[in-house]
């Protein structure tokens, strides 16, 4: 039996979940911009990916991934896309990998292993070439510094500037460093209303790590990266 190419299914079939009649103007604009920004990604294959592209995933890792997606959608007042992970594509010597904070540290993971993860939806791509304000040699600069990040421990407590990285923090740090400004800016984090199921998940998580919930401290989520990438394309 012929196996399908998993990258052929990276597409934008459901960028945003359907809104009700009470959709706000802000949500409508996000949906409209996202539609134009990402519609063409259905044609991309593994060979089309370039260094600097972003891959977003809706991982099926249980209640923690669900809690990430629930509280960040509430934070930005949008209804999707559901995103719990993001990494940066690196192409080197014919190999395609994802530079990511995953599995306890920053690693370069072969693309085939990234795509083999259990996911609720297909991965989504943001092309670096579609982002306004990146230097023309962004890919070369990225390759020049990538090894500095490999092996850095994963940031389990989501603290900003502690020389540890969670997935979206790594992406923001690298882009901000290369661009020379806050290209992906952090914002105060929210971990759900006190009586919400998501908040209970986070309370259990941070208690296990011996720290209070960092509500209101700055940080950035995969959805935050996605929405800012959308904004960076608005005037291109």
Order of alpha helices (4+ residues) and beta strands (2+ residues): alpha-beta-alpha-beta-beta-beta-alpha-beta-alpha-alpha-beta-alpha-beta-alpha
